[in-house]
Amino acid sequence: MKSILIKDTTREEREEIIRSSLDCGGGGCENCSSCWLGGGSPWEIYQDYIDGKREIREINMEYNERYRQDRQIRG
């Protein structure tokens, strides 16, 4: 498996990584429910990764922490 780190990818590759990870079995975002359940737009969430500012891991950690805090879930 090829690295998905910013240093190992181009912007176009990062866009494709996000696009392919959001493709739920060929159905796209229609069945995700993230946006309307308060999760936010996946494209906005991962824009820093696409722009080469933050790694996916950092974004996911921050998102998960906010999710736990909003729901008072202990990690």
trRosetta pair geometry for C-beta under 8 A, 3 or more apart (Angstrom, degrees):
i j d omega theta_ij theta_ji phi_ij phi_ji
2 8 7.3 -175 168 142 87 125
3 8 3.9 30 90 83 123 164
3 9 7.3 -139 104 -42 81 92
4 8 7.3 30 34 74 2 114
4 9 6.3 11 -155 -41 42 141
4 14 7.7 109 -169 -110 81 71
4 17 5.5 123 -138 -139 113 153
4 56 6.4 -6 124 4 125 136
5 8 4.7 71 65 17 89 106
5 9 6.8 166 80 -2 42 99
5 55 6.4 -26 -132 -119 68 115
6 9 6.3 -81 -138 47 26 96
6 14 7.2 18 -112 -84 66 135
6 49 7.2 -140 -78 -156 101 64
6 52 5.0 119 -158 -141 121 71
6 55 6.1 -113 -17 -87 103 74
9 13 4.1 -134 -163 89 98 127
9 14 5.1 117 126 -55 134 83
9 17 7.1 -26 -145 -22 159 137
10 13 4.7 99 50 6 73 101
10 14 7.1 -136 95 -4 40 86
11 14 5.7 -56 -150 36 32 111
11 15 6.5 35 152 -21 66 102
11 50 6.5 61 -157 175 79 69
11 51 7.4 18 -123 -113 107 27
11 52 6.6 -68 -86 -37 84 109
12 15 5.7 -49 -150 33 32 113
12 16 6.5 30 152 -16 63 106
13 16 5.6 -57 -150 39 34 111
13 17 6.3 41 149 -26 67 102
14 17 5.4 -46 -146 30 35 116
14 18 6.6 31 156 -13 64 102
14 49 5.9 -166 -172 138 123 85
14 50 4.9 165 120 -120 118 51
14 52 7.2 -157 -19 -66 164 70
15 18 6.0 -58 -152 39 31 106
15 19 6.1 31 151 -20 66 111
15 50 5.5 63 -77 -135 70 112
16 19 5.4 -52 -139 40 33 114
16 20 5.9 27 163 -15 68 108
17 20 6.3 -58 -143 40 22 103
17 21 6.2 18 158 -16 61 113
17 56 7.9 -103 132 -61 131 139
18 21 5.8 -60 -143 39 28 108
18 22 6.2 19 160 -14 65 112
18 42 7.2 164 -177 144 105 105
18 43 7.3 105 147 -110 137 60
18 46 4.9 164 -119 114 133 152
18 49 6.9 140 -66 88 121 125
18 50 6.2 -47 -7 -70 146 105
19 22 6.1 -69 -151 40 25 104
19 23 6.6 32 152 -34 63 107
20 23 5.6 -47 -147 19 36 118
22 28 7.4 19 127 -158 92 50
22 29 6.2 -9 163 -76 113 88
22 32 7.3 -20 -165 -81 87 145
22 42 5.3 146 -106 113 131 158
23 26 6.5 34 170 -75 103 24
23 27 7.5 142 -172 50 61 49
23 28 6.1 -24 -124 -91 68 43
24 27 5.0 -39 81 56 90 103
24 28 7.1 -46 33 60 81 13
24 29 7.7 110 6 -93 108 27
24 31 5.8 -114 82 67 147 108
24 32 6.4 175 -22 -74 139 82
27 30 5.7 -101 161 48 95 104
27 31 5.2 8 129 10 142 118
29 32 4.8 -46 -158 3 64 128
29 34 7.8 -80 -156 34 98 105
29 35 7.6 47 172 -12 125 121
29 42 7.1 -156 -110 22 121 126
32 35 7.2 70 92 -1 113 84
32 42 7.4 -68 170 -27 164 130
33 36 6.2 -73 -158 55 59 92
33 37 5.1 45 151 -17 91 120
33 39 7.9 86 115 10 61 127
34 37 6.2 -75 -141 45 20 101
34 39 3.5 -74 -172 69 80 143
34 40 7.0 -44 148 57 99 44
34 41 7.9 121 107 -112 109 20
34 42 6.2 64 86 -49 153 96
35 39 6.4 -66 -63 62 23 89
35 40 6.7 -28 -116 146 57 10
35 41 5.6 34 -105 -83 106 58
35 42 7.8 -83 -60 -13 89 75
39 42 7.8 8 124 -63 114 74
39 45 7.9 -34 151 -54 84 144
40 44 5.9 -100 164 73 106 118
40 45 5.5 118 104 -58 120 104
41 44 4.1 77 74 9 105 106
41 45 6.7 -172 91 -12 53 84
42 45 5.4 -52 -143 35 35 116
42 46 6.2 7 167 4 69 110
43 46 6.6 -70 -142 51 24 90
43 47 6.5 54 153 -63 61 89
44 47 5.6 -23 -149 -19 33 120
45 59 6.4 116 160 175 83 123
45 63 6.4 36 -157 -87 124 135
46 49 4.7 -41 -171 35 80 119
46 50 6.1 84 131 -23 85 96
46 56 7.0 4 -130 -112 106 82
46 59 6.1 106 -105 141 61 168
47 50 5.5 -54 -147 38 37 112
47 51 6.0 29 156 -13 69 110
48 51 5.7 -60 -142 46 29 108
48 53 4.2 -83 -166 69 84 114
48 54 4.2 17 134 30 125 104
48 59 6.3 167 62 -81 116 119
49 52 7.7 44 178 -68 30 24
49 53 7.4 -87 -64 51 23 71
49 54 6.0 -65 -71 81 63 69
49 55 6.6 51 -113 -159 95 18
49 56 5.3 48 -112 -71 147 67
49 59 5.9 -73 -42 -15 111 145
54 58 4.6 -107 -180 79 106 134
54 59 5.6 122 114 -52 121 90
55 58 4.9 100 59 3 78 100
55 59 7.3 -148 97 -2 43 87
56 59 5.7 -61 -151 40 34 111
56 60 6.1 32 155 -19 70 109
57 60 5.9 -57 -146 38 27 110
57 61 6.3 29 156 -21 64 107
58 61 5.8 -55 -148 34 29 111
58 62 6.4 25 156 -15 64 107
59 62 5.9 -58 -150 38 29 109
59 63 6.2 29 154 -19 65 110
60 63 5.6 -55 -143 39 31 112
60 64 6.1 29 159 -18 66 108
61 64 5.9 -57 -146 38 27 109
61 65 6.3 28 155 -20 63 107
62 65 5.8 -56 -148 35 29 112
62 66 6.5 27 155 -16 64 105
63 66 5.9 -57 -151 37 30 109
63 67 6.2 33 151 -22 65 108
64 67 5.4 -52 -146 35 33 116
64 68 6.4 32 156 -18 66 104
65 68 5.9 -53 -148 36 30 109
65 69 6.4 28 154 -17 64 108
65 75 7.7 -28 -109 -56 68 142
66 69 5.7 -58 -146 39 31 110
66 70 6.1 31 157 -20 67 108
67 70 6.0 -56 -146 36 26 110
67 71 6.4 -5 163 8 62 113
67 73 7.5 -17 123 38 77 128
68 71 6.3 -78 -147 54 26 91
68 72 7.8 -26 164 152 59 2
68 73 4.2 -102 -144 70 75 94
68 74 7.2 117 -177 -82 120 8
68 75 5.7 -2 -144 -58 168 93
69 72 7.3 24 -167 -78 30 40
